[in-house]
Structures are given as C-alpha cells and as structure tokens.
Amino acid sequence: MSDLPPLKTVIEKLGLIAHHVEGGYFLQTYKAKEKTLKAFLPDRFDGDRAFATSIYYVIPPHRISSLHLMFADEGWHFYLGSPINLVEITPEGETIETILGQDITNGQVPQHTVMHGNWLGAYNLNPDQYSLVGCTVSPGMELDDYRHGDPKELLEQFPHLTDLIHKLTWPDDIKPPPYDPDND
C-alpha cells in the first residue's frame, strides 16, 4: 500500500498536461523574463534564450520518458513516487545510469544534471508507481532545442545498445500510448 496521492490528484492539483511526444505529463512552472542574446550563445541555439526554464514532469506507471536530446544542460530533481533510472547515451555511445530518488544511503541521488548532447530517457524502478520530478534547463528550453529520439536512427548510431533503445523509445516513433489516470 502506498502513501502516494493518486496520480489523477497530482495531475489536477499541479495542472499537468499530457506530453504527447516524450510521454508522461508536464507543466512549465518557470521561464526567466531575462534573456541571453543569441550572439552570446553557442551556435546550436537559433535565437535568444531565457536564462532558465523549469517544469514538473510525471512518468506514469508502466511508462517511460522516451529518449530525447537537449541543446542545453538539464537538471533533474526528484520529488516523490518511484525512484527513476535516468539513462544517458553519450555521443560516443557510452551509457550513464543515475538512480534519482530519496534513498541516498543506497546510492540514489535527489538531483542530477544531464549534459547537453547526451541522449536521455528514464523509467520508474517500481513500474506500478508514478514518479514526480522536476527539470531545470539553462539556458531556457525552447521547442527548437529538443530532439526526439527516432528508434531507427538511434539503432543505426548505437547498434550495441539495441535493448536499451527498444526499452526507451516507442516503436516506429509513434506517439506514446495514452495513460488514463482515472484507472490509477
């Protein structure tokens, strides 16, 4: 038995909306009003960017945060629910796995920063529970700074990671299957 509030309650109380590309639910909670001008950003950015942005993000039970790549560093913060395995694939094809959770005496960490250019995906260690996390991106995230992982391209680039890529992508780059929080 869990002391977690029902996922439907979390979604409603925090005002989360479905993330139809990556999976899960999210809400942008902060976007800095001040900006860094394009002239002072690396070439990978196509314009000015807010200093930082933050979101809430939920990975529902039996779901994933599918592989994606960000142009900026992304800090992940654990709030409640199942610990998650945050999986990175470096441009060289190495994997980095970080367990985000509250049990710091057993190696879990409450926050971790993923460096820009690494592919990133995540899944709940307890698949029957959801996870509530936060993500902070600096410079702030714009949709142009997000690249969704195409399974075919990732398999060509990283053939030695076939099982991991299949685990952290949706087949044929389809949208994530819908999740009904009423049945949580």
Disulfide bonds with the S-S distance in Angstrom:
none
